[in-house]
Amino acid sequence: MPICKIAAPGGIIMIDDEALGDDAGYQQEHQPLSAASYPLWIIGFGLIVLLAFGYSSLSLPRHVSQARTLARADRLDQAGDYVRAEREYRTLLVGDPGSEAGRLGMAHAIFADSDSKNDAIGLALLQGMRLDKYDWRRLQPVMPLEYEKLFVTQEER
């Protein structure tokens, strides 16, 4: 009795029970695993993967919001609206104080605006950061000359 029809270029191939052999013998030798019989390390690894996925799913909206704020602040900074850019960078840094892009952008906006009394805040934002040559090129034209002397150049490794 045929159980499967396969269309082939030469016609239809029919496979019967005898061609497949005894499937019951295979099922007796290889019992499916029940949920309780999985090794503990597989269960633990699965739980870790689920927890990591859950955490990343929960933190995604916050990161997307911060990325939008950073993009908005960068656009304002490039357009020369430094006061509004500083406000956006400040919003970003309240949510993520360690954001190097936010600290660098805020320092640029502070140095570039016409109010020089905030320049010390811009310098404080850069404290402890390593600036690559592109970041330095961005900051150098707007940074006060007395602050440029405070930076140390290091040889590239």
C-alpha positions in Angstrom: 0.0 0.0 0.0 1.6 3.3 -1.1 2.2 5.9 1.6 4.0 8.6 -0.4 3.9 9.9 -3.9 6.9 11.9 -5.2 6.8 13.7 -8.6 9.9 13.0 -10.6 10.8 13.9 -14.2 10.2 10.3 -15.4 6.8 10.0 -13.7 5.5 9.5 -10.1 7.5 7.5 -7.7 5.4 5.6 -5.1 7.0 4.4 -1.9 5.3 1.6 0.1 5.7 0.4 3.7 8.0 -2.4 2.7 10.5 0.0 1.2 10.7 2.0 4.4 11.3 -1.0 6.6 10.1 -1.5 10.1 9.7 2.0 11.8 8.5 0.5 15.0 11.9 -1.0 15.8 13.6 2.4 15.5 11.1 3.9 17.9 11.6 1.2 20.5 15.4 1.7 20.4 15.3 5.5 20.5 12.8 6.8 23.0 12.1 10.5 22.9 13.5 12.5 25.9 11.0 13.8 28.4 11.4 17.3 29.8 12.6 15.8 33.1 15.4 13.8 31.5 17.4 16.7 29.9 20.8 17.2 31.5 20.9 20.1 34.0 23.5 22.0 32.0 21.2 22.1 29.0 18.3 23.4 31.1 20.7 26.0 32.8 22.0 27.2 29.5 18.5 27.5 28.1 17.5 29.6 31.1 20.5 31.9 30.7 19.7 32.4 27.1 16.0 33.2 28.0 17.1 35.7 30.7 19.6 37.4 28.4 16.9 37.7 25.7 14.4 39.1 28.2 16.8 41.6 29.6 17.8 42.9 26.1 14.1 43.1 25.1 13.3 45.2 28.2 16.3 47.5 27.8 15.8 48.0 24.0 13.3 50.9 24.3 15.6 52.9 26.6 18.6 52.4 24.2 16.5 53.4 21.2 15.3 56.5 23.0 18.9 57.5 24.0 20.1 56.9 20.4 17.4 59.3 19.1 18.3 61.9 21.7 22.0 61.6 20.7 21.2 62.0 17.0 19.0 65.0 17.7 21.7 66.6 19.8 24.3 65.9 17.1 22.1 67.5 14.5 21.6 70.6 16.6 25.3 70.8 17.4 26.2 70.6 13.7 23.6 73.3 12.9 25.2 75.7 15.4 22.3 75.7 17.8 24.6 75.0 20.8 22.1 75.9 23.6 19.5 73.4 22.4 22.2 70.9 21.7 23.5 71.2 25.3 20.0 70.6 26.6 19.7 67.4 24.5 23.1 66.2 25.6 22.2 66.9 29.2 19.0 64.8 28.8 21.1 62.0 27.4 23.8 62.2 30.1 21.1 62.1 32.9 20.0 58.8 31.5 23.4 57.4 30.7 26.2 59.4 32.5 28.9 57.1 31.0 28.1 57.8 27.4 31.3 58.9 25.8 29.5 60.2 22.7 27.3 62.2 24.9 30.2 63.6 26.9 32.2 64.4 23.8 29.2 66.1 22.1 28.3 68.1 25.2 31.9 69.3 25.5 31.9 70.4 21.9 28.7 72.3 22.3 30.0 74.0 25.5 33.3 75.0 23.9 31.5 76.2 20.7 28.9 78.4 22.3 29.7 82.0 23.0 29.5 81.7 26.8 33.0 80.9 28.0 32.1 80.6 31.7 31.0 76.9 31.1 34.3 75.9 29.5 35.5 74.3 32.7 32.4 72.0 32.6 33.3 70.9 29.1 36.9 70.1 30.2 35.5 68.1 33.2 33.3 66.1 30.8 36.4 65.1 28.9 38.3 64.0 32.0 39.5 60.3 31.8 38.5 59.9 28.1 40.8 58.8 25.4 40.2 60.8 22.3 41.0 59.4 18.9 42.3 61.7 16.2 38.8 62.3 14.7 37.4 63.3 18.1 40.4 65.6 18.6 40.0 67.2 15.2 36.3 67.8 16.1 37.2 69.5 19.5 40.4 71.3 18.7 38.9 74.2 16.6 36.4 75.1 19.4 38.5 74.3 22.5 40.2 77.2 24.3 44.0 77.2 23.8 44.8 77.0 27.5 42.8 73.7 27.6 44.6 72.2 24.6 47.9 72.3 26.6 46.3 70.0 29.3 45.9 67.1 26.9 48.7 64.5 26.4 49.3 62.8 23.1 50.1 59.1 23.1 51.9 57.1 20.5 49.6 54.7 18.6 50.3 51.1 19.4 
